[in-house]
Amino acid sequence: MEFAFLISIILLIAYVLLAVYDGVYLHLYKFKLYDRTESQFEHLTHTVRALLFVGILLTAFINIENNQLFIIGLTLVILDIITLLIDAYVEKDSRSFMGGLPRWEYIIHLLVNGFHFASIAVLLTIKINLTDYGLTLNNNFSKIKNFHYFELVAANLLPGAIIISILHILVYNIKFKKYINRLKINCC
């Protein structure tokens, strides 16, 4: 289980790093998906997923020892999968302004979602115990090596996840949209 916590930490960090590049730099800054009529629904799905990630972090990762919150977290994961499917479905039409989704961005999306759901899968192997009597949920991780690092990483990702969710919402505001559209960042 110690190794599973370490793997989950690595997957979470990989997910967050790529998600910030893809979701903030590419979607909000470079391509301004929120500002294009054909991409506004895709931006809405990204906003929903950003909010769901905050909920998943709070209920499934940070409060892993709370069974009731963990069940809520699993529900949020299911909603996230449904939202991802909707996002993938609309992406072709949403990116018509740029001739479709570039192959390199498609690869980034595969990696981002792969790391995201792999971290959740590892979390499930940590939390769920299959016994002769059915499924049980593990609760006491405090004595397991790497658990406290796992908690620390998950808790430290929360403020950034909240900020990115708020940013996704703020671009719906006309005044904020004008401000962000004036930003000039020479990067990537």
ChimeraX commands (.cxc) that place a marker at each C-alpha (Angstrom):
marker #1 position 0.00,0.00,0.00 radius 0.5
marker #1 position 2.97,2.30,0.65 radius 0.5
marker #1 position 3.98,2.03,-2.99 radius 0.5
marker #1 position 0.41,2.66,-4.13 radius 0.5
marker #1 position 0.36,5.98,-2.25 radius 0.5
marker #1 position 3.65,6.94,-3.92 radius 0.5
marker #1 position 2.31,6.02,-7.37 radius 0.5
marker #1 position -0.86,8.01,-6.74 radius 0.5
marker #1 position 1.22,11.05,-5.73 radius 0.5
marker #1 position 3.27,10.83,-8.95 radius 0.5
marker #1 position 0.16,10.42,-11.10 radius 0.5
marker #1 position -1.60,13.33,-9.40 radius 0.5
marker #1 position 1.38,15.63,-9.90 radius 0.5
marker #1 position 1.76,14.58,-13.56 radius 0.5
marker #1 position -1.95,15.18,-14.10 radius 0.5
marker #1 position -1.91,18.62,-12.51 radius 0.5
marker #1 position 1.17,19.81,-14.40 radius 0.5
marker #1 position -0.25,18.80,-17.78 radius 0.5
marker #1 position -3.75,20.02,-16.86 radius 0.5
marker #1 position -2.43,23.48,-16.02 radius 0.5
marker #1 position -0.61,23.66,-19.35 radius 0.5
marker #1 position -3.59,22.35,-21.31 radius 0.5
marker #1 position -6.46,23.90,-19.39 radius 0.5
marker #1 position -5.00,27.27,-18.52 radius 0.5
marker #1 position -2.38,28.07,-21.12 radius 0.5
marker #1 position -3.86,26.38,-24.22 radius 0.5
marker #1 position -7.59,26.55,-23.56 radius 0.5
marker #1 position -7.89,29.86,-21.72 radius 0.5
marker #1 position -4.94,31.88,-22.99 radius 0.5
marker #1 position -3.73,30.69,-26.39 radius 0.5
marker #1 position -6.95,29.46,-28.02 radius 0.5
marker #1 position -9.40,31.43,-25.83 radius 0.5
marker #1 position -12.06,28.73,-26.12 radius 0.5
marker #1 position -14.39,30.69,-23.85 radius 0.5
marker #1 position -14.41,33.56,-26.37 radius 0.5
marker #1 position -15.31,31.57,-29.49 radius 0.5
marker #1 position -18.94,30.81,-30.22 radius 0.5
marker #1 position -18.23,27.29,-31.50 radius 0.5
marker #1 position -16.10,26.49,-28.42 radius 0.5
marker #1 position -18.25,27.84,-25.62 radius 0.5
marker #1 position -19.91,24.50,-24.85 radius 0.5
marker #1 position -16.49,22.86,-24.71 radius 0.5
marker #1 position -15.41,25.57,-22.27 radius 0.5
marker #1 position -18.49,24.80,-20.17 radius 0.5
marker #1 position -17.48,21.12,-20.01 radius 0.5
marker #1 position -13.96,22.18,-18.94 radius 0.5
marker #1 position -15.48,24.41,-16.25 radius 0.5
marker #1 position -17.62,21.54,-14.96 radius 0.5
marker #1 position -14.61,19.21,-14.92 radius 0.5
marker #1 position -12.50,21.80,-13.07 radius 0.5
marker #1 position -15.21,22.09,-10.41 radius 0.5
marker #1 position -15.58,18.31,-10.23 radius 0.5
marker #1 position -11.83,17.94,-9.68 radius 0.5
marker #1 position -12.06,20.25,-6.66 radius 0.5
marker #1 position -14.84,18.04,-5.30 radius 0.5
marker #1 position -12.93,14.85,-6.09 radius 0.5
marker #1 position -9.83,16.19,-4.34 radius 0.5
marker #1 position -11.86,17.13,-1.25 radius 0.5
marker #1 position -13.97,14.00,-0.97 radius 0.5
marker #1 position -11.84,11.17,-2.33 radius 0.5
marker #1 position -8.22,12.24,-1.92 radius 0.5
marker #1 position -7.97,14.65,1.00 radius 0.5
marker #1 position -10.65,12.92,3.10 radius 0.5
marker #1 position -9.82,9.38,2.03 radius 0.5
marker #1 position -10.46,8.06,5.54 radius 0.5
marker #1 position -14.06,9.31,5.57 radius 0.5
marker #1 position -16.22,6.63,3.93 radius 0.5
marker #1 position -19.26,8.83,3.35 radius 0.5
marker #1 position -17.20,11.52,1.62 radius 0.5
marker #1 position -15.38,8.84,-0.36 radius 0.5
marker #1 position -18.70,7.55,-1.75 radius 0.5
marker #1 position -19.60,11.12,-2.73 radius 0.5
marker #1 position -16.18,11.33,-4.38 radius 0.5
marker #1 position -16.92,8.20,-6.41 radius 0.5
marker #1 position -20.17,9.79,-7.56 radius 0.5
marker #1 position -18.20,12.87,-8.65 radius 0.5
marker #1 position -15.78,10.61,-10.54 radius 0.5
marker #1 position -18.71,9.09,-12.45 radius 0.5
marker #1 position -19.99,12.59,-13.27 radius 0.5
marker #1 position -16.47,13.51,-14.38 radius 0.5
marker #1 position -16.36,10.54,-16.76 radius 0.5
marker #1 position -19.73,11.52,-18.23 radius 0.5
marker #1 position -18.56,15.13,-18.65 radius 0.5
marker #1 position -15.34,13.91,-20.28 radius 0.5
marker #1 position -17.36,11.89,-22.79 radius 0.5
marker #1 position -19.47,14.94,-23.64 radius 0.5
marker #1 position -16.32,17.06,-23.94 radius 0.5
marker #1 position -14.68,14.55,-26.29 radius 0.5
marker #1 position -17.84,14.35,-28.39 radius 0.5
marker #1 position -18.12,18.12,-28.96 radius 0.5
marker #1 position -14.40,18.74,-29.42 radius 0.5
marker #1 position -14.32,18.18,-33.19 radius 0.5
marker #1 position -16.93,20.86,-33.90 radius 0.5
marker #1 position -15.59,23.09,-31.15 radius 0.5
marker #1 position -12.17,23.27,-32.79 radius 0.5
marker #1 position -13.38,23.92,-36.34 radius 0.5
marker #1 position -11.87,27.43,-36.17 radius 0.5
marker #1 position -8.41,25.85,-36.09 radius 0.5
marker #1 position -9.04,23.01,-38.51 radius 0.5
marker #1 position -9.77,20.52,-35.75 radius 0.5
marker #1 position -7.86,19.46,-32.67 radius 0.5
marker #1 position -4.10,19.40,-33.35 radius 0.5
marker #1 position -2.57,15.95,-33.02 radius 0.5
marker #1 position -0.11,17.12,-30.33 radius 0.5
marker #1 position -2.97,18.54,-28.23 radius 0.5
marker #1 position -4.90,15.32,-28.66 radius 0.5
marker #1 position -1.88,13.48,-27.22 radius 0.5
marker #1 position -1.78,15.92,-24.29 radius 0.5
marker #1 position -5.48,15.23,-23.65 radius 0.5
marker #1 position -4.82,11.48,-23.65 radius 0.5
marker #1 position -1.98,11.90,-21.16 radius 0.5
marker #1 position -3.87,14.34,-18.92 radius 0.5
marker #1 position -6.92,12.12,-18.67 radius 0.5
marker #1 position -4.78,8.98,-18.40 radius 0.5
marker #1 position -2.89,10.38,-15.41 radius 0.5
marker #1 position -6.12,11.70,-13.87 radius 0.5
marker #1 position -8.02,8.44,-14.02 radius 0.5
marker #1 position -4.95,6.31,-13.23 radius 0.5
marker #1 position -4.51,8.28,-9.98 radius 0.5
marker #1 position -8.16,7.56,-9.19 radius 0.5
marker #1 position -7.75,3.86,-10.07 radius 0.5
marker #1 position -4.76,3.59,-7.74 radius 0.5
marker #1 position -6.77,5.37,-5.06 radius 0.5
marker #1 position -9.52,2.76,-5.46 radius 0.5
marker #1 position -7.01,-0.05,-4.94 radius 0.5
marker #1 position -5.88,1.67,-1.76 radius 0.5
marker #1 position -9.35,2.32,-0.38 radius 0.5
marker #1 position -11.36,-0.73,-1.44 radius 0.5
marker #1 position -10.68,-4.11,0.11 radius 0.5
marker #1 position -12.22,-7.25,-1.40 radius 0.5
marker #1 position -12.93,-9.89,1.22 radius 0.5
marker #1 position -14.81,-13.18,1.30 radius 0.5
marker #1 position -17.78,-11.20,2.64 radius 0.5
marker #1 position -17.77,-8.51,-0.06 radius 0.5
marker #1 position -16.28,-5.07,-0.37 radius 0.5
marker #1 position -15.03,-3.10,2.59 radius 0.5
marker #1 position -13.47,0.34,2.73 radius 0.5
marker #1 position -10.10,0.79,4.40 radius 0.5
marker #1 position -10.10,3.66,6.88 radius 0.5
marker #1 position -6.95,3.93,8.93 radius 0.5
marker #1 position -3.95,4.91,6.85 radius 0.5
marker #1 position -2.07,7.03,9.39 radius 0.5
marker #1 position 0.52,4.29,10.12 radius 0.5
marker #1 position 1.23,3.61,6.46 radius 0.5
marker #1 position 4.40,5.05,5.02 radius 0.5
marker #1 position 3.82,7.71,2.32 radius 0.5
marker #1 position 0.22,8.37,3.44 radius 0.5
marker #1 position 1.11,11.70,5.00 radius 0.5
marker #1 position 2.96,12.74,1.82 radius 0.5
marker #1 position -0.14,11.74,-0.14 radius 0.5
marker #1 position -2.31,13.88,2.14 radius 0.5
marker #1 position 0.13,16.77,1.89 radius 0.5
marker #1 position 0.27,16.69,-1.92 radius 0.5
marker #1 position -3.52,16.40,-2.27 radius 0.5
marker #1 position -4.13,19.24,0.18 radius 0.5
marker #1 position -1.58,21.47,-1.55 radius 0.5
marker #1 position -3.18,20.87,-4.95 radius 0.5
marker #1 position -6.54,22.12,-3.67 radius 0.5
marker #1 position -5.85,25.90,-3.72 radius 0.5
marker #1 position -4.61,25.72,-7.32 radius 0.5
marker #1 position -7.61,23.63,-8.35 radius 0.5
marker #1 position -9.93,26.18,-6.77 radius 0.5
marker #1 position -8.16,29.08,-8.50 radius 0.5
marker #1 position -8.36,27.35,-11.89 radius 0.5
marker #1 position -12.07,26.63,-11.34 radius 0.5
marker #1 position -12.68,30.27,-10.47 radius 0.5
marker #1 position -10.69,31.37,-13.52 radius 0.5
marker #1 position -12.86,29.15,-15.75 radius 0.5
marker #1 position -15.94,30.82,-14.27 radius 0.5
marker #1 position -14.55,34.37,-14.37 radius 0.5
marker #1 position -14.04,34.32,-18.13 radius 0.5
marker #1 position -17.83,34.32,-18.42 radius 0.5
marker #1 position -17.72,37.86,-16.99 radius 0.5
marker #1 position -17.36,40.47,-19.75 radius 0.5
marker #1 position -15.06,42.77,-17.73 radius 0.5
marker #1 position -12.76,39.92,-16.75 radius 0.5
marker #1 position -12.80,38.59,-20.31 radius 0.5
marker #1 position -11.60,41.98,-21.61 radius 0.5
marker #1 position -8.80,41.99,-19.03 radius 0.5
marker #1 position -7.60,38.47,-19.79 radius 0.5
marker #1 position -7.78,39.08,-23.54 radius 0.5
marker #1 position -5.27,41.94,-23.13 radius 0.5
marker #1 position -2.68,39.72,-21.44 radius 0.5
marker #1 position 0.41,39.10,-23.52 radius 0.5
marker #1 position 2.54,36.15,-22.45 radius 0.5
marker #1 position 5.39,35.03,-24.66 radius 0.5
marker #1 position 5.59,31.36,-23.89 radius 0.5
marker #1 position 5.43,27.94,-25.40 radius 0.5
marker link #1:1,2 radius 0.2
marker link #1:2,3 radius 0.2
marker link #1:3,4 radius 0.2
marker link #1:4,5 radius 0.2
marker link #1:5,6 radius 0.2
marker link #1:6,7 radius 0.2
marker link #1:7,8 radius 0.2
marker link #1:8,9 radius 0.2
marker link #1:9,10 radius 0.2
marker link #1:10,11 radius 0.2
marker link #1:11,12 radius 0.2
marker link #1:12,13 radius 0.2
marker link #1:13,14 radius 0.2
marker link #1:14,15 radius 0.2
marker link #1:15,16 radius 0.2
marker link #1:16,17 radius 0.2
marker link #1:17,18 radius 0.2
marker link #1:18,19 radius 0.2
marker link #1:19,20 radius 0.2
marker link #1:20,21 radius 0.2
marker link #1:21,22 radius 0.2
marker link #1:22,23 radius 0.2
marker link #1:23,24 radius 0.2
marker link #1:24,25 radius 0.2
marker link #1:25,26 radius 0.2
marker link #1:26,27 radius 0.2
marker link #1:27,28 radius 0.2
marker link #1:28,29 radius 0.2
marker link #1:29,30 radius 0.2
marker link #1:30,31 radius 0.2
marker link #1:31,32 radius 0.2
marker link #1:32,33 radius 0.2
marker link #1:33,34 radius 0.2
marker link #1:34,35 radius 0.2
marker link #1:35,36 radius 0.2
marker link #1:36,37 radius 0.2
marker link #1:37,38 radius 0.2
marker link #1:38,39 radius 0.2
marker link #1:39,40 radius 0.2
marker link #1:40,41 radius 0.2
marker link #1:41,42 radius 0.2
marker link #1:42,43 radius 0.2
marker link #1:43,44 radius 0.2
marker link #1:44,45 radius 0.2
marker link #1:45,46 radius 0.2
marker link #1:46,47 radius 0.2
marker link #1:47,48 radius 0.2
marker link #1:48,49 radius 0.2
marker link #1:49,50 radius 0.2
marker link #1:50,51 radius 0.2
marker link #1:51,52 radius 0.2
marker link #1:52,53 radius 0.2
marker link #1:53,54 radius 0.2
marker link #1:54,55 radius 0.2
marker link #1:55,56 radius 0.2
marker link #1:56,57 radius 0.2
marker link #1:57,58 radius 0.2
marker link #1:58,59 radius 0.2
marker link #1:59,60 radius 0.2
marker link #1:60,61 radius 0.2
marker link #1:61,62 radius 0.2
marker link #1:62,63 radius 0.2
marker link #1:63,64 radius 0.2
marker link #1:64,65 radius 0.2
marker link #1:65,66 radius 0.2
marker link #1:66,67 radius 0.2
marker link #1:67,68 radius 0.2
marker link #1:68,69 radius 0.2
marker link #1:69,70 radius 0.2
marker link #1:70,71 radius 0.2
marker link #1:71,72 radius 0.2
marker link #1:72,73 radius 0.2
marker link #1:73,74 radius 0.2
marker link #1:74,75 radius 0.2
marker link #1:75,76 radius 0.2
marker link #1:76,77 radius 0.2
marker link #1:77,78 radius 0.2
marker link #1:78,79 radius 0.2
marker link #1:79,80 radius 0.2
marker link #1:80,81 radius 0.2
marker link #1:81,82 radius 0.2
marker link #1:82,83 radius 0.2
marker link #1:83,84 radius 0.2
marker link #1:84,85 radius 0.2
marker link #1:85,86 radius 0.2
marker link #1:86,87 radius 0.2
marker link #1:87,88 radius 0.2
marker link #1:88,89 radius 0.2
marker link #1:89,90 radius 0.2
marker link #1:90,91 radius 0.2
marker link #1:91,92 radius 0.2
marker link #1:92,93 radius 0.2
marker link #1:93,94 radius 0.2
marker link #1:94,95 radius 0.2
marker link #1:95,96 radius 0.2
marker link #1:96,97 radius 0.2
marker link #1:97,98 radius 0.2
marker link #1:98,99 radius 0.2
marker link #1:99,100 radius 0.2
marker link #1:100,101 radius 0.2
marker link #1:101,102 radius 0.2
marker link #1:102,103 radius 0.2
marker link #1:103,104 radius 0.2
marker link #1:104,105 radius 0.2
marker link #1:105,106 radius 0.2
marker link #1:106,107 radius 0.2
marker link #1:107,108 radius 0.2
marker link #1:108,109 radius 0.2
marker link #1:109,110 radius 0.2
marker link #1:110,111 radius 0.2
marker link #1:111,112 radius 0.2
marker link #1:112,113 radius 0.2
marker link #1:113,114 radius 0.2
marker link #1:114,115 radius 0.2
marker link #1:115,116 radius 0.2
marker link #1:116,117 radius 0.2
marker link #1:117,118 radius 0.2
marker link #1:118,119 radius 0.2
marker link #1:119,120 radius 0.2
marker link #1:120,121 radius 0.2
marker link #1:121,122 radius 0.2
marker link #1:122,123 radius 0.2
marker link #1:123,124 radius 0.2
marker link #1:124,125 radius 0.2
marker link #1:125,126 radius 0.2
marker link #1:126,127 radius 0.2
marker link #1:127,128 radius 0.2
marker link #1:128,129 radius 0.2
marker link #1:129,130 radius 0.2
marker link #1:130,131 radius 0.2
marker link #1:131,132 radius 0.2
marker link #1:132,133 radius 0.2
marker link #1:133,134 radius 0.2
marker link #1:134,135 radius 0.2
marker link #1:135,136 radius 0.2
marker link #1:136,137 radius 0.2
marker link #1:137,138 radius 0.2
marker link #1:138,139 radius 0.2
marker link #1:139,140 radius 0.2
marker link #1:140,141 radius 0.2
marker link #1:141,142 radius 0.2
marker link #1:142,143 radius 0.2
marker link #1:143,144 radius 0.2
marker link #1:144,145 radius 0.2
marker link #1:145,146 radius 0.2
marker link #1:146,147 radius 0.2
marker link #1:147,148 radius 0.2
marker link #1:148,149 radius 0.2
marker link #1:149,150 radius 0.2
marker link #1:150,151 radius 0.2
marker link #1:151,152 radius 0.2
marker link #1:152,153 radius 0.2
marker link #1:153,154 radius 0.2
marker link #1:154,155 radius 0.2
marker link #1:155,156 radius 0.2
marker link #1:156,157 radius 0.2
marker link #1:157,158 radius 0.2
marker link #1:158,159 radius 0.2
marker link #1:159,160 radius 0.2
marker link #1:160,161 radius 0.2
marker link #1:161,162 radius 0.2
marker link #1:162,163 radius 0.2
marker link #1:163,164 radius 0.2
marker link #1:164,165 radius 0.2
marker link #1:165,166 radius 0.2
marker link #1:166,167 radius 0.2
marker link #1:167,168 radius 0.2
marker link #1:168,169 radius 0.2
marker link #1:169,170 radius 0.2
marker link #1:170,171 radius 0.2
marker link #1:171,172 radius 0.2
marker link #1:172,173 radius 0.2
marker link #1:173,174 radius 0.2
marker link #1:174,175 radius 0.2
marker link #1:175,176 radius 0.2
marker link #1:176,177 radius 0.2
marker link #1:177,178 radius 0.2
marker link #1:178,179 radius 0.2
marker link #1:179,180 radius 0.2
marker link #1:180,181 radius 0.2
marker link #1:181,182 radius 0.2
marker link #1:182,183 radius 0.2
marker link #1:183,184 radius 0.2
marker link #1:184,185 radius 0.2
marker link #1:185,186 radius 0.2
marker link #1:186,187 radius 0.2
marker link #1:187,188 radius 0.2
view
